[in-house]
């Protein structure tokens, strides 16, 4: 019975995201490239639509192998620089004068029509039941992509027979990014895989930016409930509906990935930590920005 409740949970999230402009189809998982942890069709479509001259160079240099050459070079760049860096700064391709961009985030001033056209061209996709592993047929409930790059994974549980801790335990014990004696799992690896991993029940949400087996540390991602922990009752649906109705909405999600996530570097200039804003931090920052735009500078907000 519980599996049917989880399927219904997935159905509602995917349906709502699709209605809000995300790309979604039931059999999308069949087109996922688990070796590279990419959604190839969206990678290629993004480059062709926004950087046609770059695609011409690729086809001139590689002919029918242009797509595979692009995907291989992208995976190499992700392994070297991390997903967040590639999304924000692009990556070098032999034979091109400029870096190949893999996303366009909204600029502070929307005055360049080409930039805004590319911003509108961003391809957000939700894929359900993704068989991600190089070693088995395990699947993750949902994976969120931006222009073919994985940006989030989601494990769902319904509170009728399971809790948020069951989703957390699934990540800790059954989603190992580096299985002993085996190759690392590209989708789950840090910092070259998905940027954030959400454990979600019908009542609560938690997240982490780095999977590390049983040592994985999750942070709550709840609204708060009138000064208490958790989430308020939602008379219109799931108590965690704010995830897909607010956080994962197109403008919000692109802003988080483009502005609010932070990559910390160690002394060797390697990424040591990705910081994803918790809900209350995100909410407070956005409310402050809105107030400043409405009321102007010089006001007191503390």
C-alpha positions as a Markdown table, in Angstrom:
| # | Residue | x | y | z |
|---|---|---|---|---|
| 1 | Unk | 0.0 | 0.0 | 0.0 |
| 2 | Unk | 2.8 | 2.4 | 0.9 |
| 3 | Unk | 4.4 | 2.2 | -2.6 |
| 4 | Unk | 1.1 | 3.4 | -4.1 |
| 5 | Unk | 1.1 | 6.4 | -1.8 |
| 6 | Unk | 4.7 | 7.2 | -2.8 |
| 7 | Unk | 3.7 | 6.9 | -6.5 |
| 8 | Unk | 0.9 | 9.3 | -5.9 |
| 9 | Unk | 3.3 | 11.7 | -4.1 |
| 10 | Unk | 5.6 | 11.5 | -7.1 |
| 11 | Unk | 2.7 | 12.0 | -9.5 |
| 12 | Unk | 1.6 | 15.3 | -7.8 |
| 13 | Unk | 5.1 | 16.8 | -7.7 |
| 14 | Unk | 5.9 | 16.0 | -11.3 |
| 15 | Unk | 2.4 | 17.1 | -12.5 |
| 16 | Unk | 2.8 | 20.4 | -10.6 |
| 17 | Unk | 6.3 | 21.1 | -11.9 |
| 18 | Unk | 5.2 | 20.2 | -15.4 |
| 19 | Unk | 2.3 | 22.7 | -15.2 |
| 20 | Unk | 4.9 | 25.3 | -14.0 |
| 21 | Unk | 7.1 | 24.9 | -17.1 |
| 22 | Unk | 9.4 | 22.0 | -16.2 |
| 23 | Unk | 10.0 | 19.4 | -18.8 |
| 24 | Unk | 8.6 | 16.0 | -17.8 |
| 25 | Unk | 7.5 | 12.8 | -19.4 |
| 26 | Unk | 6.9 | 9.4 | -17.8 |
| 27 | Unk | 9.6 | 7.6 | -19.8 |
| 28 | Unk | 12.3 | 10.3 | -19.5 |
| 29 | Unk | 14.4 | 8.0 | -17.3 |
| 30 | Unk | 15.0 | 5.8 | -20.3 |
| 31 | Unk | 17.1 | 8.6 | -21.8 |
| 32 | Unk | 19.3 | 9.2 | -18.8 |
| 33 | Unk | 23.0 | 8.6 | -19.2 |
| 34 | Unk | 24.1 | 6.9 | -16.0 |
| 35 | Unk | 27.8 | 6.7 | -17.0 |
| 36 | Unk | 28.1 | 10.4 | -17.3 |
| 37 | Unk | 25.2 | 11.4 | -15.0 |
| 38 | Unk | 23.7 | 13.6 | -17.7 |
| 39 | Unk | 20.5 | 14.0 | -19.6 |
| 40 | Unk | 22.1 | 14.2 | -23.1 |
| 41 | Unk | 19.1 | 15.5 | -25.1 |
| 42 | Unk | 18.9 | 18.6 | -22.9 |
| 43 | Unk | 22.7 | 19.2 | -23.0 |
| 44 | Unk | 22.7 | 19.1 | -26.8 |
| 45 | Unk | 19.5 | 21.1 | -27.2 |
| 46 | Unk | 20.8 | 23.8 | -24.9 |
| 47 | Unk | 24.0 | 24.2 | -26.8 |
| 48 | Unk | 22.3 | 24.1 | -30.2 |
| 49 | Unk | 19.7 | 26.7 | -29.2 |
| 50 | Unk | 21.9 | 29.2 | -27.4 |
| 51 | Unk | 25.4 | 28.7 | -28.9 |
| 52 | Unk | 24.8 | 27.6 | -32.6 |
| 53 | Unk | 28.3 | 28.7 | -33.6 |
| 54 | Unk | 29.9 | 26.5 | -30.9 |
| 55 | Unk | 27.8 | 23.6 | -32.2 |
| 56 | Unk | 29.0 | 24.3 | -35.7 |
| 57 | Unk | 32.6 | 24.1 | -34.4 |
| 58 | Unk | 31.8 | 20.8 | -32.7 |
| 59 | Unk | 30.3 | 19.3 | -35.8 |
| 60 | Unk | 33.1 | 20.5 | -38.0 |
| 61 | Unk | 35.7 | 19.0 | -35.7 |
| 62 | Unk | 33.9 | 15.8 | -34.8 |
| 63 | Unk | 31.3 | 15.1 | -37.5 |
| 64 | Unk | 28.7 | 12.5 | -36.4 |
| 65 | Unk | 30.6 | 12.2 | -33.1 |
| 66 | Unk | 29.9 | 15.8 | -32.1 |
| 67 | Unk | 27.4 | 14.9 | -29.4 |
| 68 | Unk | 29.6 | 12.2 | -27.8 |
| 69 | Unk | 32.6 | 14.6 | -27.9 |
| 70 | Unk | 30.5 | 17.3 | -26.2 |
| 71 | Unk | 29.2 | 14.9 | -23.5 |
| 72 | Unk | 32.7 | 13.5 | -22.8 |
| 73 | Unk | 34.2 | 17.0 | -22.5 |
| 74 | Unk | 31.4 | 18.1 | -20.2 |
| 75 | Unk | 31.9 | 15.1 | -17.9 |
| 76 | Unk | 35.6 | 15.8 | -17.8 |
| 77 | Unk | 34.9 | 19.4 | -16.9 |
| 78 | Unk | 32.4 | 18.4 | -14.2 |
| 79 | Unk | 35.0 | 16.0 | -12.7 |
| 80 | Unk | 37.7 | 18.7 | -12.7 |
| 81 | Unk | 35.7 | 21.8 | -11.6 |
| 82 | Unk | 32.5 | 20.7 | -10.1 |
| 83 | Unk | 28.9 | 21.1 | -11.2 |
| 84 | Unk | 28.3 | 24.5 | -9.7 |
| 85 | Unk | 31.4 | 26.0 | -11.4 |
| 86 | Unk | 30.5 | 24.5 | -14.8 |
| 87 | Unk | 26.9 | 25.9 | -14.5 |
| 88 | Unk | 28.1 | 29.4 | -13.6 |
| 89 | Unk | 31.3 | 29.7 | -15.5 |
| 90 | Unk | 31.1 | 27.2 | -18.4 |
| 91 | Unk | 34.0 | 25.1 | -19.6 |
| 92 | Unk | 36.7 | 25.1 | -22.3 |
| 93 | Unk | 36.4 | 23.1 | -25.5 |
| 94 | Unk | 39.3 | 22.6 | -27.8 |
| 95 | Unk | 39.0 | 24.7 | -30.9 |
| 96 | Unk | 36.7 | 27.3 | -29.3 |
| 97 | Unk | 37.8 | 30.9 | -28.4 |
| 98 | Unk | 35.2 | 31.2 | -25.6 |
| 99 | Unk | 34.0 | 28.9 | -22.9 |
| 100 | Unk | 30.9 | 26.9 | -23.6 |
| 101 | Unk | 28.1 | 28.1 | -21.3 |
| 102 | Unk | 25.9 | 25.5 | -19.6 |
| 103 | Unk | 23.3 | 27.9 | -18.1 |
| 104 | Unk | 22.2 | 31.5 | -18.2 |
| 105 | Unk | 21.2 | 33.0 | -14.9 |
| 106 | Unk | 19.2 | 36.2 | -14.7 |
| 107 | Unk | 21.3 | 39.4 | -14.7 |
| 108 | Unk | 20.7 | 42.2 | -12.2 |
| 109 | Unk | 19.6 | 44.4 | -15.1 |
| 110 | Unk | 17.5 | 42.8 | -17.8 |
| 111 | Unk | 18.6 | 45.1 | -20.6 |
| 112 | Unk | 20.4 | 42.6 | -22.9 |
| 113 | Unk | 17.8 | 40.9 | -25.1 |
| 114 | Unk | 20.2 | 38.0 | -26.0 |
| 115 | Unk | 20.9 | 37.3 | -22.4 |
| 116 | Unk | 17.2 | 37.3 | -21.5 |
| 117 | Unk | 16.5 | 35.0 | -24.5 |
| 118 | Unk | 19.1 | 32.6 | -23.3 |
| 119 | Unk | 17.7 | 32.8 | -19.7 |
| 120 | Unk | 14.3 | 31.9 | -21.1 |
| 121 | Unk | 15.9 | 28.9 | -23.0 |
| 122 | Unk | 17.1 | 27.2 | -19.7 |
| 123 | Unk | 15.8 | 23.7 | -19.7 |
| 124 | Unk | 14.6 | 22.5 | -16.3 |
| 125 | Unk | 13.6 | 18.8 | -16.2 |
| 126 | Unk | 12.3 | 16.5 | -13.5 |
| 127 | Unk | 12.9 | 12.8 | -14.1 |
| 128 | Unk | 11.3 | 10.1 | -11.9 |
| 129 | Unk | 12.7 | 6.7 | -10.9 |
| 130 | Unk | 16.2 | 7.2 | -12.2 |
| 131 | Unk | 18.4 | 4.1 | -12.3 |
| 132 | Unk | 21.6 | 5.9 | -11.5 |
| 133 | Unk | 24.1 | 3.3 | -10.5 |
| 134 | Unk | 27.0 | 1.9 | -12.4 |
| 135 | Unk | 26.8 | -1.3 | -10.3 |
| 136 | Unk | 23.1 | -2.2 | -9.8 |
| 137 | Unk | 19.5 | -1.2 | -10.8 |
| 138 | Unk | 18.6 | 0.9 | -7.8 |
| 139 | Unk | 16.6 | 4.0 | -8.6 |
| 140 | Unk | 16.2 | 7.5 | -7.0 |
| 141 | Unk | 12.7 | 8.8 | -6.8 |
| 142 | Unk | 13.3 | 12.1 | -8.5 |
| 143 | Unk | 16.3 | 13.9 | -10.2 |
| 144 | Unk | 16.2 | 17.5 | -11.1 |
| 145 | Unk | 18.2 | 18.7 | -14.1 |
| 146 | Unk | 19.3 | 22.1 | -15.5 |
| 147 | Unk | 20.2 | 21.9 | -19.2 |
| 148 | Unk | 21.0 | 18.2 | -18.8 |
| 149 | Unk | 23.2 | 18.6 | -15.7 |
| 150 | Unk | 21.9 | 17.0 | -12.4 |
| 151 | Unk | 21.3 | 19.6 | -9.7 |
| 152 | Unk | 19.2 | 17.7 | -7.1 |
| 153 | Unk | 18.1 | 14.3 | -6.1 |
| 154 | Unk | 15.0 | 13.6 | -4.1 |
| 155 | Unk | 14.0 | 10.6 | -2.0 |
| 156 | Unk | 10.3 | 10.6 | -1.0 |
| 157 | Unk | 8.5 | 8.9 | 1.9 |
| 158 | Unk | 4.9 | 9.1 | 3.0 |
| 159 | Unk | 4.2 | 9.5 | 6.7 |
| 160 | Unk | 1.5 | 6.8 | 6.8 |
| 161 | Unk | 4.1 | 4.0 | 7.4 |
| 162 | Unk | 7.4 | 5.8 | 7.0 |
| 163 | Unk | 9.0 | 9.1 | 8.2 |
| 164 | Unk | 11.6 | 11.6 | 7.1 |
| 165 | Unk | 14.2 | 9.6 | 8.9 |
| 166 | Unk | 13.5 | 6.6 | 6.6 |
| 167 | Unk | 14.5 | 8.9 | 3.6 |
| 168 | Unk | 17.6 | 10.0 | 5.5 |
| 169 | Unk | 18.6 | 6.5 | 6.3 |
| 170 | Unk | 18.1 | 5.5 | 2.6 |
| 171 | Unk | 20.6 | 8.1 | 1.6 |
| 172 | Unk | 23.1 | 7.2 | 4.4 |
| 173 | Unk | 22.9 | 3.4 | 4.0 |
| 174 | Unk | 21.8 | 2.8 | 0.4 |
| 175 | Unk | 23.1 | 5.7 | -1.7 |
| 176 | Unk | 26.8 | 5.4 | -1.3 |
| 177 | Unk | 28.7 | 7.8 | -3.7 |
| 178 | Unk | 31.9 | 5.6 | -3.4 |
| 179 | Unk | 31.0 | 1.9 | -3.0 |
| 180 | Unk | 33.9 | 0.0 | -1.5 |
| 181 | Unk | 36.0 | -1.6 | -4.2 |
| 182 | Unk | 33.9 | -0.2 | -7.0 |
| 183 | Unk | 33.9 | 2.9 | -9.2 |
| 184 | Unk | 32.3 | 6.1 | -7.8 |
| 185 | Unk | 28.7 | 6.8 | -8.7 |
| 186 | Unk | 28.8 | 9.9 | -10.9 |
| 187 | Unk | 25.4 | 11.3 | -9.9 |
| 188 | Unk | 26.1 | 11.1 | -6.2 |
| 189 | Unk | 29.8 | 12.2 | -6.2 |
| 190 | Unk | 30.9 | 15.5 | -4.7 |
| 191 | Unk | 31.4 | 18.1 | -6.2 |
| 192 | Unk | 30.8 | 16.7 | -9.7 |
| 193 | Unk | 27.4 | 15.2 | -9.3 |
| 194 | Unk | 24.0 | 16.6 | -8.1 |
| 195 | Unk | 24.4 | 19.8 | -6.0 |
| 196 | Unk | 21.9 | 18.9 | -3.3 |
| 197 | Unk | 20.0 | 15.9 | -2.0 |
| 198 | Unk | 16.6 | 16.2 | -0.5 |
| 199 | Unk | 15.0 | 13.7 | 1.9 |
| 200 | Unk | 11.3 | 14.4 | 1.9 |
| 201 | Unk | 8.3 | 13.0 | 3.7 |
| 202 | Unk | 4.7 | 14.3 | 3.3 |
| 203 | Unk | 5.3 | 16.4 | 6.5 |
| 204 | Unk | 9.0 | 17.4 | 6.6 |
| 205 | Unk | 12.1 | 18.0 | 4.4 |
| 206 | Unk | 15.8 | 17.7 | 5.0 |
| 207 | Unk | 18.8 | 18.3 | 2.7 |
| 208 | Unk | 22.5 | 17.7 | 2.3 |
| 209 | Unk | 25.0 | 18.9 | -0.2 |
| 210 | Unk | 27.4 | 16.0 | 0.3 |
| 211 | Unk | 26.7 | 12.3 | 0.6 |
| 212 | Unk | 29.2 | 10.4 | 2.8 |
| 213 | Unk | 27.5 | 7.1 | 3.7 |
| 214 | Unk | 26.6 | 6.9 | 7.4 |
| 215 | Unk | 28.5 | 10.1 | 8.1 |
| 216 | Unk | 26.2 | 12.1 | 5.9 |
| 217 | Unk | 24.9 | 15.2 | 7.7 |
| 218 | Unk | 21.4 | 16.5 | 6.9 |
| 219 | Unk | 19.9 | 19.9 | 7.7 |
| 220 | Unk | 16.2 | 20.6 | 8.2 |
| 221 | Unk | 14.6 | 22.4 | 5.3 |
| 222 | Unk | 11.2 | 23.2 | 6.9 |
| 223 | Unk | 9.1 | 26.3 | 7.1 |
| 224 | Unk | 8.8 | 26.3 | 10.9 |
| 225 | Unk | 5.5 | 26.1 | 12.6 |
| 226 | Unk | 4.6 | 29.2 | 14.5 |
| 227 | Unk | 7.9 | 29.3 | 16.3 |
| 228 | Unk | 8.1 | 25.5 | 16.6 |
| 229 | Unk | 9.9 | 23.0 | 14.4 |
| 230 | Unk | 8.4 | 21.3 | 11.4 |
| 231 | Unk | 5.8 | 22.7 | 9.0 |
| 232 | Unk | 2.2 | 24.0 | 9.4 |
| 233 | Unk | -0.8 | 22.1 | 8.3 |
| 234 | Unk | -1.5 | 22.7 | 4.6 |
| 235 | Unk | -5.3 | 22.5 | 4.1 |
| 236 | Unk | -4.7 | 22.3 | 0.3 |
| 237 | Unk | -2.3 | 19.4 | 0.2 |
| 238 | Unk | 1.1 | 18.2 | 1.5 |
| 239 | Unk | 2.8 | 20.1 | 4.3 |
| 240 | Unk | 6.0 | 20.1 | 2.1 |
| 241 | Unk | 4.3 | 21.5 | -1.0 |
| 242 | Unk | 6.4 | 24.7 | -0.6 |
| 243 | Unk | 9.3 | 22.7 | -2.1 |
| 244 | Unk | 7.8 | 22.4 | -5.6 |
| 245 | Unk | 5.3 | 25.4 | -5.3 |
| 246 | Unk | 8.0 | 27.8 | -4.2 |
| 247 | Unk | 11.6 | 26.6 | -4.0 |
| 248 | Unk | 11.7 | 24.6 | -7.2 |
| 249 | Unk | 9.6 | 27.1 | -9.2 |
| 250 | Unk | 11.6 | 28.2 | -12.2 |
| 251 | Unk | 12.6 | 31.7 | -11.2 |
| 252 | Unk | 13.3 | 30.7 | -7.6 |
| 253 | Unk | 15.3 | 27.6 | -8.5 |
| 254 | Unk | 17.5 | 29.4 | -11.1 |
| 255 | Unk | 18.1 | 32.2 | -8.6 |
| 256 | Unk | 19.2 | 29.7 | -5.9 |
| 257 | Unk | 21.6 | 27.9 | -8.3 |
| 258 | Unk | 22.9 | 31.2 | -9.8 |
| 259 | Unk | 23.2 | 33.4 | -6.8 |
| 260 | Unk | 22.6 | 31.7 | -3.4 |
| 261 | Unk | 24.6 | 28.5 | -3.4 |
| 262 | Unk | 28.2 | 29.0 | -2.2 |
| 263 | Unk | 31.2 | 26.8 | -2.9 |
| 264 | Unk | 33.9 | 27.0 | -0.3 |
| 265 | Unk | 37.5 | 26.3 | -1.4 |
| 266 | Unk | 40.3 | 24.8 | 0.6 |
| 267 | Unk | 44.0 | 26.0 | 0.6 |
| 268 | Unk | 44.6 | 24.1 | -2.6 |
| 269 | Unk | 41.7 | 26.0 | -4.3 |
| 270 | Unk | 39.6 | 22.7 | -4.4 |
| 271 | Unk | 35.9 | 22.7 | -3.5 |
| 272 | Unk | 35.6 | 21.5 | 0.1 |
| 273 | Unk | 32.0 | 22.3 | 0.7 |
| 274 | Unk | 28.9 | 23.5 | -1.1 |
| 275 | Unk | 26.4 | 25.6 | 1.0 |
| 276 | Unk | 22.8 | 25.5 | 0.0 |
| 277 | Unk | 20.6 | 28.1 | 1.8 |
| 278 | Unk | 18.1 | 26.7 | 4.3 |
| 279 | Unk | 14.5 | 27.8 | 3.8 |
| 280 | Unk | 14.4 | 30.5 | 6.5 |
| 281 | Unk | 17.6 | 32.0 | 5.2 |
| 282 | Unk | 16.3 | 32.1 | 1.6 |
| 283 | Unk | 13.0 | 33.5 | 2.8 |
| 284 | Unk | 14.5 | 36.2 | 4.9 |
| 285 | Unk | 16.9 | 37.3 | 2.2 |
| 286 | Unk | 14.2 | 37.5 | -0.4 |
| 287 | Unk | 11.9 | 39.5 | 1.8 |
| 288 | Unk | 14.7 | 41.9 | 2.6 |
| 289 | Unk | 15.4 | 42.4 | -1.0 |
| 290 | Unk | 11.8 | 43.0 | -1.8 |
| 291 | Unk | 11.5 | 45.5 | 1.0 |
| 292 | Unk | 14.5 | 47.4 | -0.2 |
| 293 | Unk | 13.2 | 47.6 | -3.7 |
| 294 | Unk | 9.8 | 48.8 | -2.4 |
| 295 | Unk | 10.9 | 51.2 | 0.3 |
| 296 | Unk | 14.3 | 52.2 | -0.9 |
| 297 | Unk | 17.7 | 52.2 | 1.0 |
| 298 | Unk | 18.2 | 53.6 | 4.4 |
| 299 | Unk | 15.5 | 51.8 | 6.2 |
| 300 | Unk | 16.0 | 49.8 | 9.4 |
| 301 | Unk | 15.2 | 46.0 | 9.2 |
| 302 | Unk | 16.7 | 44.6 | 12.3 |
